Amino acid sequence: MADEALLFVLPERHPRLGAAMSAVGELECSQSPAVLGWLGAHGIPASSERVRIVPAGAEVLVPEDAERLPVPLSEEETLRVEHACAPESVTDMESELIGFRDTTQDWRSLVHRALTAGIPAPRIAQLTGLDPQDIVQAVDD
C-alpha cells in the first residue's frame, strides 16, 4: 500500500465533495473488517452517494462534522481516486453519458461519476435513456 486516503460520510444536504466510493471502482480496503465495520456502524452501504473518498493531502475538502476513516490505497488505487476527484468538464461527462446508450456495462459507476460532476439526475436520464427511477435507486443503494 502506497498512500492513505480518507473515507467519509457526507453530511445530509452538503455539496458533493471528493468522489463517491462506488465511482472509483473496487478498492482492496473496501472489504477490510475496518471499513465494513465503519460502514455498518453508520448504517450506510458502500454504494451510497454519501460515502465519499479523497486522496491523501485533500483532507481539507472533508467537512468538519463528517465521520472519517483513513484507508490505505495501492498506487493504482490512488490514481483512480485522484482521477475521480478531479473536476471533469460537463461536456466530456455528457458525451460519455450519450455513449452509454451503446453499452450497459458498469452503469452505476457512470451514474455516480456524472452526479459527482454535477450533472442532475433528469439530465442523466435524458442522455442515457435510463429510467429515472433506476438512477434514483443507484444513488440510494
Secondary structure, DSSP 8 states (H G I E B T S, - for coil): --EEEEEEE--TT----SEEGGGG---GGGGSHHHHHHHHHHT--TTSTTEEEE-TT-GGGS-TTSEEEEEEE-HHHHHHHHHHHS---HHHHHHHHHHGGG--TTHHHHHHHHHHTT--HHHHHHHH---HHHHHHHHH-
